[in-house]
């Protein structure tokens, strides 16, 4: 992996994240923002992969797995909140 | 050779990510945005992770990338389905040019089962 390729990959992911942040900021309803937060979590997993490539060690991938788990739990919690239910039913 | 394949997979993944996020900004209502963004970004991130697996081979980095790809591809549709259900129940209307809303029909028939008969 050349540094130019890694920079290009990070640039593309930053552009995607900026589009997500636009939707988080300007989303007309709360579910729009929740969807954009879910997507941003998945993009950050991609970020961790690209950042972990040049070093060749695996701790960035551990961060990615933990982030995917937490992002999933956050999405489920937001969805239950939008449905108007509490966490014990 | 594996380097070229890994770079190609990562480039495909980046393309899917970018187009999914363009869909997130451009489409008219929350359900359209949800389906465009979730499908494209899930597949794009999985392509990036598989590219890392091809690049790293059987090593801690590669195996964790594979595990993460399986996890993302299992959990992302579940989260998107829950979000769509939550958005519908919280009262977000469909785009005015949408033609069918099966979930609304299902909920109405459950609330008043004898209304149509």
Backbone of each chain as ProteinMPNN parsed JSONL, in Angstrom:
{"seq_chain_A": "XXXXXXXXXXXXXXXXXXXXXXXXXXXXXXXXXXXXXXXXXXXXXXXXXXXXXXXXXXXXXXXXXXXXXXXXXXXXXXXXXXXXXXXXX", "coords_chain_A": {"N_chain_A": [[0.852, -1.197, 0.0], [0.79, 2.042, -1.03], [1.685, 5.321, 0.272], [0.263, 7.34, -1.076], [-2.024, 6.032, -2.004], [-3.227, 5.315, 0.429], [-3.737, 7.86, 1.459], [-5.566, 8.752, -0.423], [-7.674, 6.972, 0.053], [-8.362, 7.628, 2.697], [-9.177, 10.246, 2.226], [-11.469, 9.885, 0.626], [-13.119, 8.597, 2.479], [-13.351, 10.609, 4.392], [-14.766, 12.498, 2.923], [-17.205, 11.1, 2.564], [-17.966, 10.996, 5.271], [-18.35, 13.693, 5.8], [-20.614, 14.2, 4.265], [-22.424, 12.6, 5.698], [-22.364, 13.979, 8.138], [-23.528, 16.35, 7.367], [-26.157, 15.447, 7.022], [-26.734, 14.706, 9.628], [-26.674, 17.204, 10.844], [-28.578, 18.781, 9.434], [-30.824, 17.202, 9.174], [-34.301, 16.811, 8.733], [-36.043, 15.436, 10.503], [-36.042, 13.5, 13.595], [-35.569, 10.633, 13.16], [-34.09, 10.779, 10.736], [-31.652, 11.796, 11.61], [-30.886, 9.748, 13.32], [-30.514, 7.634, 11.512], [-28.356, 8.659, 10.052], [-26.403, 8.715, 12.031], [-26.086, 5.999, 12.523], [-25.008, 5.209, 10.039], [-22.651, 6.684, 10.057], [-21.278, 5.405, 12.114], [-20.728, 2.916, 10.885], [-19.054, 3.826, 8.866], [-16.861, 4.647, 10.351], [-15.781, 2.262, 11.171], [-14.671, 1.467, 8.733], [-12.746, 3.513, 8.528], [-11.021, 2.756, 10.639], [-9.965, 0.38, 9.614], [-8.471, 1.326, 7.384], [-6.662, 2.98, 8.661], [-5.275, 1.092, 10.137], [-3.847, -0.315, 8.271], [-1.105, 0.581, 7.337], [0.562, 0.165, 9.612], [0.399, -2.548, 10.173], [-0.155, -3.894, 12.5], [-2.629, -5.264, 14.816], [-4.263, -3.775, 16.498], [-5.872, -1.641, 15.75], [-7.911, -2.97, 14.454], [-9.156, -4.267, 16.537], [-10.278, -2.049, 17.765], [-12.084, -1.419, 15.737], [-13.866, -3.618, 15.772], [-14.976, -3.37, 18.355], [-16.135, -0.871, 18.032], [-18.07, -1.361, 16.059], [-19.775, -3.06, 17.471], [-20.679, -1.365, 19.589], [-21.902, 0.632, 18.1], [-23.998, -0.754, 16.934], [-25.526, -1.415, 19.223], [-26.193, 1.16, 20.061], [-27.758, 1.981, 17.91], [-29.957, 0.232, 18.118], [-30.945, 1.057, 20.593], [-31.654, 3.722, 20.028], [-33.659, 3.231, 18.147], [-35.603, 1.943, 19.696], [-36.202, 4.024, 21.407], [-37.319, 5.831, 19.585], [-39.621, 4.445, 18.926], [-41.072, 4.917, 21.16], [-40.988, 3.275, 23.369], [-40.046, 1.833, 26.55], [-36.977, 0.548, 28.047], [-37.458, -1.873, 29.237], [-39.545, -3.346, 28.229]], "CA_chain_A": [[0.0, 0.0, 0.0], [1.581, 3.279, -1.082], [1.055, 6.411, 1.047], [-0.704, 8.086, -1.883], [-3.289, 5.279, -2.015], [-3.863, 5.432, 1.752], [-4.279, 9.213, 1.584], [-6.772, 8.833, -1.248], [-8.745, 6.242, 0.741], [-8.826, 8.44, 3.835], [-9.901, 11.401, 1.697], [-12.817, 9.465, 0.215], [-13.923, 8.331, 3.681], [-13.668, 11.897, 5.022], [-15.844, 13.101, 2.128], [-18.447, 10.406, 2.942], [-18.349, 11.395, 6.623], [-18.884, 15.058, 5.774], [-22.001, 14.101, 3.797], [-23.193, 12.095, 6.839], [-22.496, 15.035, 9.143], [-24.539, 17.283, 6.851], [-27.491, 14.914, 7.296], [-26.953, 14.786, 11.076], [-26.937, 18.589, 11.223], [-29.739, 19.387, 8.78], [-31.938, 16.271, 9.0], [-35.519, 17.472, 9.209], [-36.692, 14.728, 11.608], [-35.122, 12.747, 14.45], [-35.085, 9.404, 12.528], [-33.024, 11.082, 9.774], [-30.388, 11.925, 12.336], [-30.506, 8.422, 13.834], [-29.985, 6.873, 10.375], [-27.03, 9.17, 9.697], [-25.467, 8.304, 13.081], [-25.81, 4.585, 12.259], [-24.113, 5.128, 8.876], [-21.344, 7.205, 10.453], [-20.605, 4.342, 12.857], [-20.178, 1.941, 9.946], [-17.921, 4.447, 8.166], [-15.704, 4.712, 11.243], [-15.149, 0.937, 11.067], [-13.804, 1.544, 7.556], [-11.605, 4.358, 8.902], [-10.07, 1.997, 11.465], [-9.231, -0.542, 8.729], [-7.475, 2.029, 6.563], [-5.598, 3.465, 9.555], [-4.482, -0.033, 10.617], [-3.075, -0.968, 7.208], [0.343, 0.8, 7.231], [1.354, -0.348, 10.729], [0.426, -3.997, 10.118], [-0.565, -4.501, 13.769], [-4.057, -5.54, 14.779], [-5.089, -3.15, 17.536], [-6.926, -0.837, 15.129], [-9.032, -3.839, 14.128], [-9.905, -4.451, 17.789], [-11.115, -0.848, 17.91], [-13.17, -1.486, 14.76], [-14.87, -4.582, 16.233], [-15.685, -2.78, 19.493], [-16.962, 0.23, 17.55], [-19.23, -1.925, 15.375], [-20.69, -3.547, 18.513], [-21.309, -0.248, 20.293], [-22.757, 1.339, 17.153], [-25.22, -1.555, 16.799], [-26.338, -1.249, 20.433], [-26.72, 2.524, 20.053], [-28.834, 2.051, 16.925], [-31.141, -0.437, 18.665], [-31.494, 1.907, 21.648], [-32.328, 4.861, 19.39], [-34.893, 2.77, 17.505], [-36.608, 1.732, 20.746], [-36.62, 5.354, 21.874], [-38.218, 6.418, 18.584], [-40.908, 3.773, 19.005], [-41.768, 5.363, 22.346], [-41.032, 2.233, 24.377], [-38.945, 1.872, 27.508], [-36.016, -0.51, 27.779], [-37.768, -3.127, 29.906], [-40.648, -4.108, 27.637]], "C_chain_A": [[0.889, 1.249, 0.0], [0.906, 4.348, -0.236], [0.036, 7.2, 0.243], [-2.054, 7.373, -1.89], [-4.011, 5.408, -0.681], [-4.457, 6.821, 1.94], [-5.559, 9.359, 0.772], [-7.949, 8.149, -0.552], [-9.279, 7.053, 1.909], [-9.607, 9.651, 3.356], [-11.318, 11.039, 1.295], [-13.691, 9.217, 1.428], [-14.285, 9.631, 4.391], [-14.794, 12.581, 4.266], [-17.189, 12.447, 2.466], [-18.909, 10.857, 4.32], [-18.903, 12.808, 6.654], [-20.327, 15.053, 5.272], [-22.916, 13.593, 4.918], [-23.423, 13.196, 7.871], [-23.481, 16.099, 8.687], [-25.94, 16.779, 7.184], [-27.78, 14.928, 8.8], [-27.323, 16.205, 11.467], [-28.253, 19.092, 10.694], [-30.928, 18.447, 8.645], [-33.229, 16.844, 9.531], [-36.166, 16.761, 10.398], [-35.645, 13.967, 12.414], [-34.68, 11.426, 13.814], [-34.022, 9.634, 11.46], [-31.675, 11.133, 10.468], [-29.927, 10.568, 12.857], [-29.908, 7.568, 12.721], [-28.565, 7.334, 10.057], [-25.992, 8.775, 10.747], [-25.09, 6.838, 12.888], [-24.79, 4.447, 11.129], [-22.716, 5.615, 9.251], [-20.566, 6.172, 11.261], [-19.987, 3.305, 11.937], [-18.985, 2.514, 9.182], [-16.678, 4.465, 9.042], [-15.015, 3.36, 11.315], [-14.207, 0.901, 9.858], [-12.566, 2.384, 7.808], [-10.552, 3.553, 9.657], [-9.287, 1.006, 10.614], [-8.126, 0.173, 7.995], [-6.334, 2.526, 7.447], [-4.708, 2.314, 10.022], [-3.607, -0.645, 9.551], [-1.579, -0.679, 7.254], [1.14, 0.208, 8.384], [1.424, -1.874, 10.708], [0.103, -4.664, 11.44], [-2.088, -4.519, 13.832], [-4.868, -4.74, 15.783], [-6.128, -2.216, 16.942], [-8.134, -1.696, 14.795], [-9.841, -4.176, 15.371], [-10.817, -3.262, 18.036], [-12.311, -0.937, 16.973], [-14.258, -2.444, 15.227], [-15.682, -3.995, 17.382], [-16.604, -1.663, 19.027], [-18.208, -0.284, 16.847], [-20.261, -2.409, 16.397], [-21.435, -2.396, 19.175], [-22.265, 0.506, 19.382], [-24.077, 0.587, 16.96], [-26.123, -1.365, 18.015], [-26.957, 0.144, 20.468], [-27.877, 2.644, 19.074], [-30.113, 1.408, 17.459], [-31.775, 0.423, 19.754], [-32.233, 3.1, 21.056], [-33.648, 4.428, 18.758], [-35.979, 2.535, 18.542], [-37.109, 3.062, 21.295], [-37.595, 5.99, 20.887], [-39.586, 5.754, 18.609], [-41.716, 4.216, 20.213], [-41.887, 4.295, 23.401], [-39.883, 2.439, 25.353], [-38.076, 0.64, 27.293], [-36.384, -1.828, 28.442], [-39.039, -3.768, 29.378], [-40.301, -4.614, 26.239]], "O_chain_A": [[1.653, 1.471, 0.94], [-0.308, 4.304, -0.038], [-0.95, 7.684, 0.799], [-3.101, 8.013, -1.795], [-5.228, 5.585, -0.635], [-5.541, 6.965, 2.506], [-6.516, 9.999, 1.209], [-9.07, 8.659, -0.557], [-10.491, 7.159, 2.099], [-10.584, 10.05, 3.988], [-12.26, 11.779, 1.578], [-14.868, 9.575, 1.428], [-15.383, 9.759, 4.931], [-15.681, 13.177, 4.876], [-18.193, 13.139, 2.636], [-20.102, 11.08, 4.532], [-19.812, 13.107, 7.429], [-21.167, 15.798, 5.777], [-24.035, 14.078, 5.081], [-24.52, 13.336, 8.411], [-24.188, 16.687, 9.505], [-26.809, 17.558, 7.577], [-28.921, 15.136, 9.211], [-28.184, 16.407, 12.323], [-28.989, 19.764, 11.417], [-31.946, 18.83, 8.067], [-33.267, 17.321, 10.665], [-36.785, 17.422, 11.232], [-34.505, 13.807, 11.975], [-33.497, 11.1, 13.91], [-33.141, 8.794, 11.281], [-30.686, 10.587, 9.98], [-28.735, 10.264, 12.843], [-28.923, 6.862, 12.936], [-27.678, 6.514, 9.822], [-24.834, 8.526, 10.41], [-23.93, 6.462, 13.062], [-23.834, 3.678, 11.233], [-21.716, 5.039, 8.823], [-19.348, 6.061, 11.125], [-18.863, 2.858, 12.165], [-18.028, 1.8, 8.884], [-15.563, 4.318, 8.542], [-13.8, 3.297, 11.498], [-13.096, 0.378, 9.94], [-11.47, 2.035, 7.371], [-9.358, 3.641, 9.369], [-8.094, 0.798, 10.84], [-6.985, -0.287, 7.97], [-5.173, 2.499, 7.038], [-3.521, 2.518, 10.279], [-2.706, -1.422, 9.87], [-0.805, -1.636, 7.212], [2.278, -0.216, 8.182], [2.409, -2.445, 11.177], [0.085, -5.893, 11.51], [-2.761, -3.883, 13.021], [-6.065, -4.991, 15.922], [-7.174, -2.005, 17.555], [-9.266, -1.213, 14.843], [-11.057, -4.352, 15.296], [-11.964, -3.416, 18.455], [-13.425, -0.579, 17.352], [-15.444, -2.138, 15.101], [-16.909, -4.095, 17.401], [-17.711, -1.507, 19.543], [-19.288, 0.283, 17.01], [-21.462, -2.202, 16.225], [-22.658, -2.432, 19.311], [-23.316, 0.969, 19.826], [-25.137, 1.2, 16.837], [-27.331, -1.176, 17.873], [-28.115, 0.298, 20.858], [-28.864, 3.322, 19.357], [-31.208, 1.945, 17.289], [-33.0, 0.514, 19.837], [-33.315, 3.454, 21.524], [-34.638, 5.156, 18.818], [-37.14, 2.878, 18.317], [-38.29, 3.211, 21.61], [-38.577, 6.613, 21.291], [-40.599, 6.403, 18.349], [-42.91, 3.93, 20.296], [-42.775, 4.366, 24.251], [-38.894, 3.107, 25.053], [-38.392, -0.212, 26.463], [-35.689, -2.822, 28.235], [-39.573, -4.666, 30.028], [-41.121, -5.274, 25.601]]}, "seq_chain_B": "XXXXXXXXXXXXXXXXXXXXXXXXXXXXXXXXXXXXXXXXXXXXXXXXXXXXXXXXXXXXXXXXXXXXXXXXXXXXXXXXXXXXXXXXXXXXXXXXXXXXXXXXXXXXXXXXXXXXX", "coords_chain_B": {"N_chain_B": [[0.655, -9.262, -6.734], [-1.472, -10.04, -4.955], [-1.487, -7.624, -3.665], [-2.459, -5.852, -5.621], [-5.052, -6.896, -5.96], [-6.091, -6.439, -3.398], [-5.999, -3.635, -3.303], [-7.811, -3.04, -5.339], [-10.204, -4.117, -4.262], [-10.491, -2.466, -2.008], [-10.814, -0.01, -3.262], [-13.265, -0.427, -4.624], [-14.926, -0.692, -2.377], [-14.66, 1.874, -1.251], [-15.904, 3.373, -3.235], [-18.581, 2.412, -3.047], [-19.18, 3.285, -0.431], [-19.028, 6.077, -0.752], [-21.039, 6.604, -2.685], [-23.256, 5.675, -1.332], [-23.391, 7.547, 0.756], [-23.854, 9.852, -0.718], [-26.413, 9.231, -1.591], [-27.666, 9.305, 0.9], [-27.749, 12.04, 1.336], [-29.149, 13.025, -0.872], [-31.662, 11.812, -1.329], [-35.323, 11.77, -0.965], [-36.978, 11.152, 1.441], [-37.027, 9.706, 4.813], [-37.101, 6.928, 4.689], [-36.28, 6.217, 2.105], [-33.689, 7.273, 2.23], [-32.653, 5.657, 4.23], [-32.659, 3.06, 3.085], [-30.97, 3.364, 0.86], [-28.526, 4.299, 2.001], [-27.903, 2.39, 4.02], [-27.65, -0.134, 2.693], [-25.639, 0.39, 0.747], [-23.448, 1.356, 2.295], [-22.976, -0.696, 4.122], [-22.192, -2.822, 2.398], [-19.989, -1.569, 1.201], [-18.222, -1.119, 3.364], [-17.783, -3.773, 4.069], [-16.435, -4.645, 1.778], [-14.065, -3.122, 2.039], [-13.063, -4.294, 4.384], [-12.68, -6.952, 3.541], [-10.771, -6.453, 1.641], [-8.65, -5.679, 3.307], [-8.279, -8.127, 4.557], [-7.362, -9.68, 2.373], [-5.025, -8.296, 1.865], [-3.561, -8.661, 4.275], [-3.559, -11.375, 4.761], [-3.536, -14.619, 6.45], [-3.378, -13.59, 9.411], [-3.254, -11.912, 12.63], [-4.371, -9.355, 12.061], [-5.744, -9.817, 9.598], [-7.573, -11.862, 10.267], [-9.105, -10.671, 12.24], [-10.221, -8.642, 10.695], [-11.847, -10.169, 9.022], [-13.647, -11.281, 10.899], [-14.847, -8.896, 11.741], [-16.077, -8.094, 9.382], [-18.042, -10.101, 9.081], [-19.529, -9.529, 11.368], [-20.438, -6.894, 10.868], [-21.988, -7.335, 8.58], [-23.987, -8.907, 9.601], [-25.229, -7.367, 11.655], [-25.909, -4.814, 10.683], [-28.223, -4.772, 8.866], [-30.189, -5.512, 10.754], [-30.196, -3.364, 12.564], [-30.986, -1.334, 10.796], [-33.551, -2.17, 10.089], [-34.856, -2.015, 12.569], [-34.658, 0.733, 12.975], [-36.21, 1.734, 10.833], [-38.721, 0.75, 11.536], [-39.062, 2.067, 13.998], [-39.086, 4.729, 13.093], [-41.404, 4.723, 11.552], [-43.371, 4.144, 13.47], [-43.045, 6.323, 15.143], [-44.245, 8.261, 13.67], [-43.366, 9.472, 11.292], [-44.085, 10.589, 8.103], [-44.447, 9.038, 4.823], [-42.761, 9.905, 1.726], [-44.5, 12.114, -0.494], [-44.87, 11.088, -3.034], [-44.638, 8.373, -2.799], [-45.914, 5.085, -3.375], [-46.961, 2.841, -2.044], [-47.722, 1.483, 1.171], [-47.231, -0.939, 3.019], [-46.866, -1.561, 5.712], [-48.354, 0.296, 7.131], [-50.944, -0.454, 6.29], [-51.014, -2.992, 7.428], [-50.848, -2.374, 10.164], [-53.217, -0.919, 10.493], [-55.114, -2.9, 9.923], [-54.647, -4.565, 12.049], [-55.366, -2.985, 14.209], [-58.113, -2.49, 13.814], [-59.718, -5.096, 13.277], [-62.18, -5.962, 12.276], [-63.102, -4.005, 10.656], [-63.008, -3.938, 7.868], [-64.551, -6.049, 7.048]], "CA_chain_B": [[-0.657, -9.65, -7.248], [-2.459, -9.852, -3.889], [-1.549, -6.181, -3.395], [-3.369, -5.25, -6.606], [-6.432, -7.312, -5.66], [-6.522, -5.748, -2.187], [-6.274, -2.233, -3.63], [-9.053, -2.981, -6.118], [-11.335, -4.328, -3.345], [-10.671, -1.272, -1.174], [-11.366, 1.059, -4.105], [-14.698, -0.712, -4.81], [-15.592, -0.362, -1.123], [-14.735, 3.327, -1.091], [-16.929, 3.858, -4.144], [-19.895, 2.124, -2.466], [-19.375, 4.187, 0.71], [-19.27, 7.444, -1.207], [-22.348, 6.719, -3.339], [-24.275, 5.546, -0.294], [-23.547, 8.808, 1.491], [-24.529, 10.798, -1.615], [-27.829, 8.894, -1.481], [-28.155, 9.79, 2.193], [-28.014, 13.478, 1.259], [-29.958, 13.449, -2.013], [-32.984, 11.194, -1.478], [-36.327, 12.682, -0.414], [-37.505, 10.956, 2.788], [-36.129, 8.951, 5.697], [-37.047, 5.504, 4.315], [-35.392, 6.139, 0.94], [-32.312, 7.487, 2.684], [-32.239, 4.484, 5.015], [-32.336, 1.887, 2.271], [-29.784, 3.643, 0.039], [-27.302, 4.429, 2.78], [-27.545, 1.175, 4.749], [-27.165, -1.198, 1.814], [-24.366, 0.737, 0.11], [-22.344, 1.517, 3.237], [-22.647, -2.032, 4.64], [-21.408, -3.562, 1.399], [-18.713, -0.898, 0.999], [-17.325, -1.399, 4.489], [-17.369, -5.178, 3.979], [-15.4, -4.734, 0.743], [-12.819, -2.626, 2.612], [-12.55, -5.286, 5.333], [-12.176, -8.105, 2.788], [-9.506, -6.003, 1.058], [-7.63, -5.775, 4.36], [-7.999, -9.568, 4.741], [-6.516, -10.124, 1.258], [-3.706, -7.669, 2.026], [-2.827, -9.138, 5.442], [-3.484, -12.829, 4.8], [-3.916, -15.221, 7.724], [-2.609, -12.969, 10.495], [-4.264, -11.307, 13.514], [-5.076, -8.272, 11.362], [-6.663, -10.346, 8.603], [-8.655, -12.638, 10.884], [-10.022, -9.722, 12.886], [-10.977, -7.978, 9.637], [-12.895, -11.098, 8.58], [-14.671, -11.309, 11.958], [-15.554, -7.62, 11.735], [-16.952, -8.094, 8.204], [-19.21, -10.933, 9.403], [-20.339, -8.826, 12.354], [-21.122, -5.76, 10.228], [-23.014, -7.783, 7.628], [-25.115, -9.457, 10.368], [-25.934, -6.426, 12.525], [-26.363, -3.578, 10.047], [-29.631, -4.855, 8.457], [-31.066, -5.547, 11.931], [-30.32, -1.991, 13.037], [-31.75, -0.536, 9.838], [-34.957, -2.573, 10.191], [-35.397, -1.435, 13.799], [-34.805, 2.184, 12.788], [-37.354, 2.012, 9.957], [-39.928, 0.499, 12.328], [-39.191, 3.158, 14.952], [-39.473, 5.955, 12.395], [-42.809, 4.619, 11.136], [-44.238, 4.232, 14.639], [-42.983, 7.678, 15.697], [-45.151, 9.126, 12.935], [-42.792, 10.131, 10.118], [-44.85, 10.209, 6.922], [-43.694, 8.726, 3.618], [-42.707, 10.924, 0.681], [-45.87, 12.169, -1.039], [-44.971, 10.314, -4.271], [-44.574, 6.938, -2.535], [-47.175, 4.517, -3.863], [-47.525, 1.749, -1.244], [-47.238, 1.453, 2.553], [-47.798, -2.185, 3.524], [-46.833, -1.614, 7.174], [-49.513, 1.058, 7.599], [-52.119, -1.305, 6.092], [-50.949, -4.075, 8.417], [-51.174, -1.845, 11.492], [-54.637, -0.574, 10.517], [-55.91, -4.123, 9.996], [-54.521, -5.143, 13.389], [-56.099, -2.16, 15.171], [-59.55, -2.665, 13.597], [-59.757, -6.301, 12.433], [-63.484, -6.211, 11.652], [-63.564, -2.8, 9.97], [-63.174, -4.128, 6.427], [-65.5, -7.127, 6.752]], "C_chain_B": [[-1.735, -9.466, -6.172], [-2.6, -8.377, -3.537], [-2.544, -5.491, -4.332], [-4.82, -5.615, -6.303], [-6.948, -6.577, -4.435], [-6.846, -4.293, -2.482], [-7.568, -2.106, -4.415], [-10.26, -3.154, -5.21], [-11.586, -3.086, -2.502], [-11.251, -0.132, -1.999], [-12.859, 0.832, -4.353], [-15.469, -0.333, -3.549], [-15.728, 1.131, -0.915], [-15.801, 3.911, -2.004], [-18.328, 3.631, -3.592], [-20.188, 3.068, -1.302], [-19.779, 5.582, 0.242], [-20.656, 7.577, -1.835], [-23.481, 6.538, -2.337], [-24.487, 6.837, 0.449], [-24.137, 9.89, 0.609], [-26.038, 10.523, -1.608], [-28.438, 9.381, -0.188], [-28.493, 11.268, 2.14], [-29.103, 13.776, 0.236], [-31.397, 12.932, -1.984], [-34.03, 11.907, -0.626], [-36.799, 12.401, 1.012], [-36.674, 9.922, 3.541], [-36.028, 7.495, 5.271], [-36.17, 5.294, 3.09], [-33.943, 6.293, 1.346], [-31.788, 6.259, 3.399], [-31.838, 3.345, 4.099], [-31.1, 2.153, 1.413], [-28.516, 3.569, 0.878], [-26.931, 3.113, 3.437], [-26.968, 0.118, 3.828], [-25.798, -0.849, 1.264], [-23.24, 0.763, 1.119], [-21.978, 0.183, 3.88], [-21.774, -2.795, 3.662], [-20.043, -2.906, 1.206], [-17.733, -1.187, 2.12], [-16.878, -2.86, 4.479], [-16.314, -5.359, 2.895], [-14.057, -4.242, 1.285], [-12.214, -3.665, 3.539], [-12.004, -6.516, 4.614], [-10.873, -7.727, 2.079], [-8.373, -6.074, 2.057], [-7.27, -7.233, 4.605], [-7.077, -10.086, 3.637], [-5.099, -9.564, 1.406], [-2.904, -8.343, 3.138], [-2.69, -10.648, 5.482], [-3.93, -13.366, 6.149], [-2.97, -14.7, 8.793], [-3.645, -12.375, 11.43], [-5.052, -10.191, 12.848], [-6.127, -8.819, 10.407], [-7.847, -11.07, 9.22], [-9.64, -11.706, 11.574], [-10.825, -8.952, 11.853], [-12.117, -8.863, 9.159], [-14.019, -11.175, 9.604], [-15.511, -10.041, 11.933], [-16.508, -7.542, 10.541], [-18.206, -8.914, 8.475], [-20.131, -10.184, 10.363], [-21.122, -7.685, 11.711], [-22.248, -6.253, 9.336], [-24.191, -8.424, 8.355], [-25.9, -8.367, 11.079], [-26.511, -5.228, 11.787], [-27.803, -3.67, 9.532], [-30.595, -4.878, 9.636], [-31.289, -4.134, 12.458], [-31.163, -1.141, 12.107], [-33.23, -0.873, 9.913], [-35.594, -1.969, 11.436], [-35.603, 0.061, 13.65], [-36.006, 2.517, 11.906], [-38.659, 1.83, 10.718], [-40.156, 1.632, 13.323], [-39.631, 4.447, 14.289], [-40.942, 5.905, 12.009], [-43.734, 4.778, 12.334], [-44.207, 5.643, 15.224], [-43.723, 8.68, 14.823], [-44.539, 9.883, 11.783], [-43.539, 9.637, 8.881], [-43.915, 9.82, 5.785], [-43.66, 9.941, 2.705], [-44.046, 10.927, -0.048], [-45.999, 11.387, -2.346], [-44.795, 8.818, -4.051], [-45.927, 6.315, -2.827], [-47.764, 3.48, -2.922], [-46.912, 1.795, 0.154], [-47.864, 0.23, 3.222], [-47.853, -2.205, 5.048], [-48.005, -0.848, 7.759], [-50.787, 0.235, 7.451], [-52.175, -2.41, 7.142], [-51.354, -3.563, 9.799], [-52.654, -1.496, 11.577], [-55.493, -1.824, 10.643], [-55.783, -4.786, 11.36], [-55.32, -4.344, 14.41], [-57.601, -2.364, 15.044], [-59.764, -3.879, 12.709], [-61.088, -6.508, 11.73], [-63.963, -5.013, 10.842], [-63.842, -3.069, 8.506], [-64.273, -5.134, 6.118], [-66.945, -6.618, 6.74]], "O_chain_B": [[-2.766, -8.837, -6.412], [-3.679, -7.921, -3.16], [-3.354, -4.668, -3.908], [-5.71, -4.768, -6.376], [-8.097, -6.136, -4.411], [-7.838, -3.762, -1.984], [-8.343, -1.175, -4.191], [-11.245, -2.43, -5.353], [-12.733, -2.689, -2.295], [-12.084, 0.631, -1.508], [-13.642, 1.78, -4.301], [-16.537, 0.273, -3.631], [-16.767, 1.613, -0.464], [-16.523, 4.829, -1.614], [-19.173, 4.524, -3.648], [-21.296, 3.592, -1.186], [-20.724, 6.184, 0.752], [-21.372, 8.54, -1.562], [-24.536, 7.16, -2.463], [-25.623, 7.204, 0.749], [-24.847, 10.765, 1.105], [-26.845, 11.453, -1.617], [-29.587, 9.822, -0.164], [-29.419, 11.715, 2.818], [-29.906, 14.685, 0.446], [-32.276, 13.565, -2.569], [-33.674, 12.582, 0.34], [-37.01, 13.359, 1.756], [-35.742, 9.336, 2.99], [-34.983, 6.874, 5.463], [-35.41, 4.328, 3.021], [-33.071, 5.557, 0.883], [-30.64, 5.857, 3.212], [-30.795, 2.723, 4.303], [-30.264, 1.263, 1.25], [-27.56, 2.878, 0.527], [-25.758, 2.737, 3.423], [-25.926, -0.466, 4.125], [-24.887, -1.676, 1.297], [-22.162, 0.241, 0.835], [-20.805, -0.061, 4.159], [-20.742, -3.349, 4.04], [-19.041, -3.605, 1.062], [-16.56, -1.466, 1.873], [-15.739, -3.164, 4.833], [-15.387, -6.15, 3.071], [-13.023, -4.86, 1.03], [-11.007, -3.905, 3.505], [-10.982, -7.068, 5.023], [-9.979, -8.56, 1.928], [-7.262, -6.477, 1.714], [-6.105, -7.557, 4.835], [-6.134, -10.829, 3.906], [-4.112, -10.242, 1.12], [-1.706, -8.576, 2.98], [-1.802, -11.166, 6.16], [-4.613, -12.676, 6.906], [-1.914, -15.277, 9.05], [-4.821, -12.329, 11.072], [-6.263, -10.085, 13.041], [-7.266, -8.352, 10.398], [-8.982, -10.922, 8.768], [-10.852, -11.911, 11.51], [-11.989, -8.633, 12.093], [-13.224, -8.381, 8.917], [-15.196, -11.14, 9.247], [-16.732, -10.091, 12.084], [-17.608, -7.0, 10.655], [-19.311, -8.485, 8.143], [-21.352, -10.196, 10.204], [-22.315, -7.52, 11.966], [-23.334, -5.674, 9.324], [-25.288, -8.487, 7.801], [-27.129, -8.427, 11.109], [-27.517, -4.672, 12.228], [-28.563, -2.724, 9.738], [-31.695, -4.332, 9.546], [-32.417, -3.745, 12.761], [-31.963, -0.323, 12.561], [-34.077, 0.015, 9.816], [-36.719, -1.471, 11.387], [-36.595, 0.606, 14.132], [-36.738, 3.466, 12.185], [-39.587, 2.627, 10.582], [-41.279, 2.107, 13.487], [-40.451, 5.183, 14.839], [-41.652, 6.904, 12.118], [-44.756, 5.458, 12.246], [-45.217, 6.119, 15.743], [-43.825, 9.849, 15.196], [-45.13, 10.859, 11.321], [-43.624, 8.435, 8.633], [-42.747, 10.208, 5.767], [-44.428, 10.887, 2.881], [-44.666, 9.876, -0.209], [-47.114, 11.047, -2.744], [-44.799, 8.056, -5.019], [-46.966, 6.922, -2.567], [-48.97, 3.241, -2.98], [-45.731, 2.106, 0.31], [-48.887, 0.334, 3.9], [-48.769, -2.79, 5.626], [-48.591, -1.269, 8.756], [-51.621, 0.212, 8.356], [-53.238, -2.724, 7.676], [-52.104, -4.222, 10.519], [-53.289, -1.739, 12.603], [-56.483, -1.828, 11.375], [-56.695, -5.49, 11.793], [-55.881, -4.904, 15.351], [-58.302, -2.409, 16.056], [-59.973, -3.725, 11.506], [-61.134, -7.163, 10.689], [-65.106, -4.996, 10.385], [-64.785, -2.516, 7.941], [-64.869, -5.084, 5.042], [-67.871, -7.395, 6.507]]}, "name": "protein", "num_of_chains": 2, "seq": "XXXXXXXXXXXXXXXXXXXXXXXXXXXXXXXXXXXXXXXXXXXXXXXXXXXXXXXXXXXXXXXXXXXXXXXXXXXXXXXXXXXXXXXXXXXXXXXXXXXXXXXXXXXXXXXXXXXXXXXXXXXXXXXXXXXXXXXXXXXXXXXXXXXXXXXXXXXXXXXXXXXXXXXXXXXXXXXXXXXXXXXXXXXXXXXXXXXXXXXXXXXXXX"}
